Amino acid sequence: MSITNQEIPSQAVEMFTKGLTAVYQDAKAKAPKLKNPKYGYFNKTNAAIYLGVSNPTFAKWIAKYNIPYTSVDGVRRFDKCDLDEFMKKHKKWAR
């Protein structure tokens, strides 16, 4: 059994479309702004976004926890695997 457009009131289709569009736009706005989250190296801003913290917080963590980075001609890049490892080291279990 299939439903055709003639069987669904146009108001229902319009409401569904508006609702779905609103959900999509909300999710898109809240999603991390990474162009390719699978990419292995991040600049400082994208590393902070990947970790879900602000740039100033990430800068403090770099200094405090000596987070490793690769530097080529003064360009710093943070390895995704190193960031994941850093987060695993600081994992706490709820009691």
A tleap script that builds the chain and sets N, CA, C and O, in Angstrom:
source leaprc.protein.ff14SB
mol = sequence {
  NMET SER ILE THR ASN GLN GLU ILE PRO SER
  GLN ALA VAL GLU MET PHE THR LYS GLY LEU
  THR ALA VAL TYR GLN ASP ALA LYS ALA LYS
  ALA PRO LYS LEU LYS ASN PRO LYS TYR GLY
  TYR PHE ASN LYS THR ASN ALA ALA ILE TYR
  LEU GLY VAL SER ASN PRO THR PHE ALA LYS
  TRP ILE ALA LYS TYR ASN ILE PRO TYR THR
  SER VAL ASP GLY VAL ARG ARG PHE ASP LYS
  CYS ASP LEU ASP GLU PHE MET LYS LYS HIE
  LYS LYS TRP ALA CARG
}
set mol.1.N position { 0.847 -1.179 0.000 }
set mol.1.CA position { 0.000 0.000 0.000 }
set mol.1.C position { 0.891 1.240 0.000 }
set mol.1.O position { 1.773 1.370 0.848 }
set mol.2.N position { 0.670 2.127 -0.922 }
set mol.2.CA position { 1.453 3.358 -0.989 }
set mol.2.C position { 0.525 4.558 -0.889 }
set mol.2.O position { -0.663 4.486 -1.203 }
set mol.3.N position { 1.110 5.664 -0.439 }
set mol.3.CA position { 0.353 6.905 -0.290 }
set mol.3.C position { 0.798 7.857 -1.390 }
set mol.3.O position { 1.994 8.035 -1.617 }
set mol.4.N position { -0.140 8.452 -2.053 }
set mol.4.CA position { 0.187 9.422 -3.099 }
set mol.4.C position { 0.024 10.823 -2.545 }
set mol.4.O position { -0.561 11.014 -1.479 }
set mol.5.N position { 0.540 11.798 -3.268 }
set mol.5.CA position { 0.429 13.194 -2.851 }
set mol.5.C position { -1.030 13.627 -2.730 }
set mol.5.O position { -1.350 14.499 -1.923 }
set mol.6.N position { -1.907 13.032 -3.516 }
set mol.6.CA position { -3.311 13.414 -3.492 }
set mol.6.C position { -3.972 12.992 -2.180 }
set mol.6.O position { -4.975 13.584 -1.781 }
set mol.7.N position { -3.430 11.986 -1.508 }
set mol.7.CA position { -4.030 11.490 -0.268 }
set mol.7.C position { -3.566 12.267 0.957 }
set mol.7.O position { -4.177 12.150 2.019 }
set mol.8.N position { -2.492 13.061 0.837 }
set mol.8.CA position { -1.966 13.831 1.960 }
set mol.8.C position { -2.346 15.294 1.766 }
set mol.8.O position { -2.023 15.892 0.739 }
set mol.9.N position { -3.036 15.874 2.756 }
set mol.9.CA position { -3.417 17.282 2.638 }
set mol.9.C position { -2.175 18.166 2.471 }
set mol.9.O position { -1.137 17.915 3.083 }
set mol.10.N position { -2.294 19.177 1.655 }
set mol.10.CA position { -1.151 20.059 1.371 }
set mol.10.C position { -0.645 20.748 2.636 }
set mol.10.O position { 0.555 20.993 2.760 }
set mol.11.N position { -1.540 21.066 3.582 }
set mol.11.CA position { -1.114 21.688 4.839 }
set mol.11.C position { -0.211 20.743 5.626 }
set mol.11.O position { 0.763 21.190 6.232 }
set mol.12.N position { -0.512 19.457 5.630 }
set mol.12.CA position { 0.301 18.475 6.350 }
set mol.12.C position { 1.683 18.377 5.716 }
set mol.12.O position { 2.687 18.312 6.426 }
set mol.13.N position { 1.743 18.366 4.412 }
set mol.13.CA position { 3.025 18.302 3.710 }
set mol.13.C position { 3.848 19.547 4.022 }
set mol.13.O position { 5.049 19.456 4.276 }
set mol.14.N position { 3.200 20.706 4.002 }
set mol.14.CA position { 3.888 21.961 4.297 }
set mol.14.C position { 4.412 21.986 5.728 }
set mol.14.O position { 5.546 22.401 5.966 }
set mol.15.N position { 3.592 21.543 6.686 }
set mol.15.CA position { 4.012 21.505 8.088 }
set mol.15.C position { 5.182 20.537 8.281 }
set mol.15.O position { 6.129 20.848 9.003 }
set mol.16.N position { 5.122 19.387 7.651 }
set mol.16.CA position { 6.189 18.402 7.751 }
set mol.16.C position { 7.496 18.958 7.174 }
set mol.16.O position { 8.566 18.810 7.765 }
set mol.17.N position { 7.382 19.592 6.021 }
set mol.17.CA position { 8.562 20.167 5.362 }
set mol.17.C position { 9.190 21.254 6.224 }
set mol.17.O position { 10.410 21.289 6.380 }
set mol.18.N position { 8.378 22.138 6.781 }
set mol.18.CA position { 8.889 23.204 7.645 }
set mol.18.C position { 9.552 22.620 8.889 }
set mol.18.O position { 10.623 23.073 9.295 }
set mol.19.N position { 8.922 21.619 9.492 }
set mol.19.CA position { 9.483 20.993 10.691 }
set mol.19.C position { 10.804 20.310 10.410 }
set mol.19.O position { 11.762 20.465 11.167 }
set mol.20.N position { 10.858 19.562 9.333 }
set mol.20.CA position { 12.089 18.867 8.967 }
set mol.20.C position { 13.206 19.857 8.651 }
set mol.20.O position { 14.358 19.639 9.026 }
set mol.21.N position { 12.868 20.939 7.964 }
set mol.21.CA position { 13.849 21.974 7.650 }
set mol.21.C position { 14.379 22.618 8.932 }
set mol.21.O position { 15.581 22.859 9.049 }
set mol.22.N position { 13.507 22.894 9.879 }
set mol.22.CA position { 13.933 23.503 11.142 }
set mol.22.C position { 14.862 22.577 11.920 }
set mol.22.O position { 15.865 23.029 12.474 }
set mol.23.N position { 14.542 21.297 11.966 }
set mol.23.CA position { 15.395 20.326 12.664 }
set mol.23.C position { 16.763 20.251 11.994 }
set mol.23.O position { 17.787 20.237 12.677 }
set mol.24.N position { 16.787 20.203 10.677 }
set mol.24.CA position { 18.047 20.144 9.928 }
set mol.24.C position { 18.897 21.386 10.197 }
set mol.24.O position { 20.093 21.273 10.468 }
set mol.25.N position { 18.292 22.559 10.123 }
set mol.25.CA position { 19.047 23.801 10.321 }
set mol.25.C position { 19.587 23.892 11.745 }
set mol.25.O position { 20.705 24.366 11.950 }
set mol.26.N position { 18.815 23.448 12.723 }
set mol.26.CA position { 19.266 23.452 14.111 }
set mol.26.C position { 20.454 22.512 14.290 }
set mol.26.O position { 21.444 22.878 14.923 }
set mol.27.N position { 20.363 21.310 13.739 }
set mol.27.CA position { 21.458 20.339 13.855 }
set mol.27.C position { 22.711 20.855 13.150 }
set mol.27.O position { 23.822 20.697 13.654 }
set mol.28.N position { 22.529 21.464 11.995 }
set mol.28.CA position { 23.659 21.991 11.231 }
set mol.28.C position { 24.354 23.115 11.999 }
set mol.28.O position { 25.582 23.205 11.995 }
set mol.29.N position { 23.572 23.968 12.655 }
set mol.29.CA position { 24.138 25.081 13.411 }
set mol.29.C position { 24.904 24.597 14.634 }
set mol.29.O position { 25.899 25.211 15.021 }
set mol.30.N position { 24.458 23.510 15.245 }
set mol.30.CA position { 25.086 23.011 16.463 }
set mol.30.C position { 26.240 22.050 16.197 }
set mol.30.O position { 27.026 21.763 17.099 }
set mol.31.N position { 26.345 21.561 14.992 }
set mol.31.CA position { 27.403 20.599 14.657 }
set mol.31.C position { 28.757 21.295 14.629 }
set mol.31.O position { 28.841 22.476 14.292 }
set mol.32.N position { 29.817 20.569 14.981 }
set mol.32.CA position { 31.147 21.160 14.879 }
set mol.32.C position { 31.410 21.660 13.462 }
set mol.32.O position { 30.950 21.071 12.484 }
set mol.33.N position { 32.142 22.733 13.371 }
set mol.33.CA position { 32.383 23.388 12.088 }
set mol.33.C position { 33.597 22.812 11.354 }
set mol.33.O position { 34.307 23.554 10.676 }
set mol.34.N position { 33.841 21.543 11.472 }
set mol.34.CA position { 34.972 20.921 10.807 }
set mol.34.C position { 34.597 20.561 9.384 }
set mol.34.O position { 33.528 20.005 9.135 }
set mol.35.N position { 35.475 20.877 8.458 }
set mol.35.CA position { 35.207 20.556 7.069 }
set mol.35.C position { 35.308 19.063 6.830 }
set mol.35.O position { 34.520 18.500 6.070 }
set mol.36.N position { 36.270 18.415 7.472 }
set mol.36.CA position { 36.445 16.973 7.314 }
set mol.36.C position { 36.947 16.391 8.624 }
set mol.36.O position { 38.156 16.349 8.850 }
set mol.37.N position { 36.042 15.938 9.501 }
set mol.37.CA position { 36.464 15.456 10.814 }
set mol.37.C position { 37.329 14.203 10.774 }
set mol.37.O position { 37.921 13.839 11.790 }
set mol.38.N position { 37.417 13.534 9.624 }
set mol.38.CA position { 38.254 12.343 9.533 }
set mol.38.C position { 39.701 12.705 9.213 }
set mol.38.O position { 40.592 11.862 9.320 }
set mol.39.N position { 39.933 13.946 8.826 }
set mol.39.CA position { 41.272 14.401 8.488 }
set mol.39.C position { 42.165 14.242 9.712 }
set mol.39.O position { 41.726 14.516 10.829 }
set mol.40.N position { 43.404 13.807 9.527 }
set mol.40.CA position { 44.285 13.445 10.627 }
set mol.40.C position { 44.907 14.580 11.405 }
set mol.40.O position { 45.310 14.372 12.549 }
set mol.41.N position { 45.006 15.777 10.839 }
set mol.41.CA position { 45.661 16.888 11.520 }
set mol.41.C position { 44.764 18.119 11.524 }
set mol.41.O position { 44.073 18.413 10.548 }
set mol.42.N position { 44.793 18.837 12.656 }
set mol.42.CA position { 43.968 20.033 12.823 }
set mol.42.C position { 44.846 21.230 13.155 }
set mol.42.O position { 45.886 21.089 13.797 }
set mol.43.N position { 44.417 22.413 12.710 }
set mol.43.CA position { 45.043 23.625 13.240 }
set mol.43.C position { 44.491 23.833 14.651 }
set mol.43.O position { 43.642 23.063 15.101 }
set mol.44.N position { 44.958 24.851 15.343 }
set mol.44.CA position { 44.574 25.047 16.747 }
set mol.44.C position { 43.067 25.260 16.904 }
set mol.44.O position { 42.450 24.693 17.806 }
set mol.45.N position { 42.489 26.059 16.046 }
set mol.45.CA position { 41.054 26.336 16.137 }
set mol.45.C position { 40.228 25.080 15.921 }
set mol.45.O position { 39.303 24.807 16.686 }
set mol.46.N position { 40.551 24.314 14.886 }
set mol.46.CA position { 39.788 23.097 14.607 }
set mol.46.C position { 40.046 22.016 15.648 }
set mol.46.O position { 39.167 21.197 15.912 }
set mol.47.N position { 41.239 21.998 16.247 }
set mol.47.CA position { 41.508 21.057 17.332 }
set mol.47.C position { 40.611 21.378 18.525 }
set mol.47.O position { 40.065 20.475 19.159 }
set mol.48.N position { 40.463 22.667 18.826 }
set mol.48.CA position { 39.585 23.082 19.925 }
set mol.48.C position { 38.134 22.703 19.624 }
set mol.48.O position { 37.423 22.214 20.501 }
set mol.49.N position { 37.704 22.927 18.396 }
set mol.49.CA position { 36.343 22.552 17.997 }
set mol.49.C position { 36.164 21.050 18.122 }
set mol.49.O position { 35.147 20.583 18.636 }
set mol.50.N position { 37.148 20.289 17.656 }
set mol.50.CA position { 37.077 18.823 17.732 }
set mol.50.C position { 36.917 18.361 19.178 }
set mol.50.O position { 36.168 17.423 19.452 }
set mol.51.N position { 37.617 19.015 20.101 }
set mol.51.CA position { 37.531 18.643 21.515 }
set mol.51.C position { 36.318 19.248 22.213 }
set mol.51.O position { 35.987 18.869 23.337 }
set mol.52.N position { 35.665 20.181 21.548 }
set mol.52.CA position { 34.464 20.791 22.133 }
set mol.52.C position { 34.757 21.840 23.186 }
set mol.52.O position { 33.965 22.039 24.107 }
set mol.53.N position { 35.905 22.520 23.054 }
set mol.53.CA position { 36.269 23.570 24.005 }
set mol.53.C position { 36.586 24.855 23.244 }
set mol.53.O position { 36.743 24.848 22.023 }
set mol.54.N position { 36.676 25.954 23.989 }
set mol.54.CA position { 36.997 27.238 23.368 }
set mol.54.C position { 38.490 27.309 23.055 }
set mol.54.O position { 39.278 26.519 23.575 }
set mol.55.N position { 38.870 28.257 22.204 }
set mol.55.CA position { 40.288 28.463 21.893 }
set mol.55.C position { 41.110 28.791 23.140 }
set mol.55.O position { 42.189 28.224 23.312 }
set mol.56.N position { 40.637 29.694 24.024 }
set mol.56.CA position { 41.423 29.989 25.228 }
set mol.56.C position { 41.608 28.756 26.138 }
set mol.56.O position { 42.674 28.560 26.721 }
set mol.57.N position { 40.569 27.944 26.246 }
set mol.57.CA position { 40.693 26.728 27.062 }
set mol.57.C position { 41.708 25.781 26.445 }
set mol.57.O position { 42.543 25.217 27.153 }
set mol.58.N position { 41.644 25.602 25.130 }
set mol.58.CA position { 42.605 24.714 24.475 }
set mol.58.C position { 44.027 25.250 24.629 }
set mol.58.O position { 44.960 24.472 24.831 }
set mol.59.N position { 44.205 26.572 24.535 }
set mol.59.CA position { 45.536 27.169 24.721 }
set mol.59.C position { 46.071 26.866 26.123 }
set mol.59.O position { 47.254 26.568 26.287 }
set mol.60.N position { 45.201 26.943 27.130 }
set mol.60.CA position { 45.609 26.610 28.508 }
set mol.60.C position { 46.004 25.141 28.607 }
set mol.60.O position { 47.002 24.803 29.243 }
set mol.61.N position { 45.220 24.268 27.977 }
set mol.61.CA position { 45.525 22.833 28.007 }
set mol.61.C position { 46.859 22.541 27.332 }
set mol.61.O position { 47.621 21.702 27.811 }
set mol.62.N position { 47.151 23.227 26.220 }
set mol.62.CA position { 48.430 23.018 25.519 }
set mol.62.C position { 49.583 23.310 26.475 }
set mol.62.O position { 50.532 22.533 26.578 }
set mol.63.N position { 49.488 24.435 27.168 }
set mol.63.CA position { 50.546 24.835 28.092 }
set mol.63.C position { 50.593 23.927 29.330 }
set mol.63.O position { 51.668 23.491 29.739 }
set mol.64.N position { 49.449 23.651 29.910 }
set mol.64.CA position { 49.391 22.887 31.162 }
set mol.64.C position { 49.717 21.410 30.968 }
set mol.64.O position { 50.428 20.822 31.782 }
set mol.65.N position { 49.202 20.802 29.893 }
set mol.65.CA position { 49.338 19.361 29.711 }
set mol.65.C position { 50.338 18.981 28.619 }
set mol.65.O position { 50.501 17.804 28.298 }
set mol.66.N position { 51.004 19.990 28.053 }
set mol.66.CA position { 52.026 19.736 27.037 }
set mol.66.C position { 51.487 18.858 25.899 }
set mol.66.O position { 52.094 17.849 25.542 }
set mol.67.N position { 50.360 19.249 25.347 }
set mol.67.CA position { 49.745 18.500 24.247 }
set mol.67.C position { 50.682 18.541 23.040 }
set mol.67.O position { 51.105 19.618 22.620 }
set mol.68.N position { 51.009 17.379 22.482 }
set mol.68.CA position { 51.961 17.355 21.361 }
set mol.68.C position { 51.379 17.949 20.079 }
set mol.68.O position { 50.171 17.917 19.847 }
set mol.69.N position { 52.264 18.483 19.269 }
set mol.69.CA position { 51.883 19.011 17.968 }
set mol.69.C position { 53.043 18.818 17.003 }
set mol.69.O position { 54.178 18.586 17.418 }
set mol.70.N position { 52.753 18.914 15.741 }
set mol.70.CA position { 53.770 18.867 14.694 }
set mol.70.C position { 53.925 20.275 14.156 }
set mol.70.O position { 52.935 20.964 13.910 }
set mol.71.N position { 55.159 20.704 13.975 }
set mol.71.CA position { 55.413 22.043 13.456 }
set mol.71.C position { 56.290 21.952 12.208 }
set mol.71.O position { 57.391 21.402 12.248 }
set mol.72.N position { 55.792 22.496 11.111 }
set mol.72.CA position { 56.552 22.551 9.856 }
set mol.72.C position { 56.590 24.009 9.420 }
set mol.72.O position { 55.551 24.611 9.150 }
set mol.73.N position { 57.783 24.568 9.354 }
set mol.73.CA position { 57.958 25.986 8.994 }
set mol.73.C position { 57.073 26.896 9.841 }
set mol.73.O position { 56.502 27.864 9.337 }
set mol.74.N position { 56.965 26.581 11.120 }
set mol.74.CA position { 56.197 27.405 12.048 }
set mol.74.C position { 54.701 27.164 12.029 }
set mol.74.O position { 53.967 27.807 12.779 }
set mol.75.N position { 54.230 26.255 11.192 }
set mol.75.CA position { 52.799 25.936 11.129 }
set mol.75.C position { 52.541 24.749 12.041 }
set mol.75.O position { 53.060 23.657 11.808 }
set mol.76.N position { 51.746 24.958 13.073 }
set mol.76.CA position { 51.432 23.900 14.038 }
set mol.76.C position { 50.205 23.110 13.597 }
set mol.76.O position { 49.213 23.670 13.132 }
set mol.77.N position { 50.302 21.808 13.756 }
set mol.77.CA position { 49.160 20.934 13.500 }
set mol.77.C position { 49.078 19.912 14.620 }
set mol.77.O position { 50.087 19.380 15.082 }
set mol.78.N position { 47.831 19.648 15.047 }
set mol.78.CA position { 47.575 18.708 16.130 }
set mol.78.C position { 47.002 17.429 15.539 }
set mol.78.O position { 46.018 17.453 14.800 }
set mol.79.N position { 47.631 16.324 15.876 }
set mol.79.CA position { 47.227 15.018 15.362 }
set mol.79.C position { 45.946 14.564 16.064 }
set mol.79.O position { 45.866 14.585 17.293 }
set mol.80.N position { 44.956 14.159 15.291 }
set mol.80.CA position { 43.686 13.687 15.834 }
set mol.80.C position { 43.909 12.547 16.821 }
set mol.80.O position { 43.256 12.497 17.864 }
set mol.81.N position { 44.820 11.635 16.507 }
set mol.81.CA position { 45.096 10.495 17.398 }
set mol.81.C position { 45.672 10.971 18.730 }
set mol.81.O position { 45.340 10.415 19.777 }
set mol.82.N position { 46.532 11.995 18.703 }
set mol.82.CA position { 47.085 12.548 19.945 }
set mol.82.C position { 45.994 13.203 20.787 }
set mol.82.O position { 45.992 13.081 22.012 }
set mol.83.N position { 45.076 13.891 20.133 }
set mol.83.CA position { 43.969 14.526 20.859 }
set mol.83.C position { 43.063 13.476 21.486 }
set mol.83.O position { 42.607 13.629 22.620 }
set mol.84.N position { 42.803 12.398 20.729 }
set mol.84.CA position { 41.987 11.309 21.278 }
set mol.84.C position { 42.682 10.671 22.476 }
set mol.84.O position { 42.041 10.377 23.484 }
set mol.85.N position { 43.975 10.461 22.369 }
set mol.85.CA position { 44.758 9.866 23.462 }
set mol.85.C position { 44.746 10.772 24.691 }
set mol.85.O position { 44.605 10.296 25.818 }
set mol.86.N position { 44.894 12.080 24.469 }
set mol.86.CA position { 44.837 13.043 25.568 }
set mol.86.C position { 43.503 12.933 26.314 }
set mol.86.O position { 43.474 12.911 27.545 }
set mol.87.N position { 42.411 12.865 25.565 }
set mol.87.CA position { 41.097 12.763 26.199 }
set mol.87.C position { 40.941 11.435 26.945 }
set mol.87.O position { 40.336 11.400 28.016 }
set mol.88.N position { 41.474 10.355 26.396 }
set mol.88.CA position { 41.398 9.058 27.075 }
set mol.88.C position { 42.169 9.083 28.394 }
set mol.88.O position { 41.725 8.501 29.383 }
set mol.89.N position { 43.323 9.756 28.410 }
set mol.89.CA position { 44.132 9.857 29.632 }
set mol.89.C position { 43.383 10.591 30.747 }
set mol.89.O position { 43.596 10.322 31.929 }
set mol.90.N position { 42.520 11.502 30.365 }
set mol.90.CA position { 41.808 12.325 31.345 }
set mol.90.C position { 40.372 11.851 31.587 }
set mol.90.O position { 39.570 12.568 32.186 }
set mol.91.N position { 40.060 10.669 31.129 }
set mol.91.CA position { 38.720 10.131 31.317 }
set mol.91.C position { 38.491 9.797 32.787 }
set mol.91.O position { 39.350 9.201 33.435 }
set mol.92.N position { 37.350 10.177 33.299 }
set mol.92.CA position { 36.954 9.880 34.666 }
set mol.92.C position { 35.685 9.045 34.644 }
set mol.92.O position { 34.840 9.204 33.763 }
set mol.93.N position { 35.561 8.177 35.592 }
set mol.93.CA position { 34.381 7.319 35.691 }
set mol.93.C position { 33.455 7.840 36.780 }
set mol.93.O position { 33.899 8.161 37.882 }
set mol.94.N position { 32.181 7.921 36.468 }
set mol.94.CA position { 31.194 8.374 37.449 }
set mol.94.C position { 31.065 7.342 38.559 }
set mol.94.O position { 31.187 6.140 38.324 }
set mol.95.N position { 30.822 7.818 39.749 }
set mol.95.CA position { 30.666 6.914 40.908 }
set mol.95.C position { 29.240 6.837 41.323 }
set mol.95.O position { 28.911 6.130 42.276 }
savepdb mol mol.pdb
quit
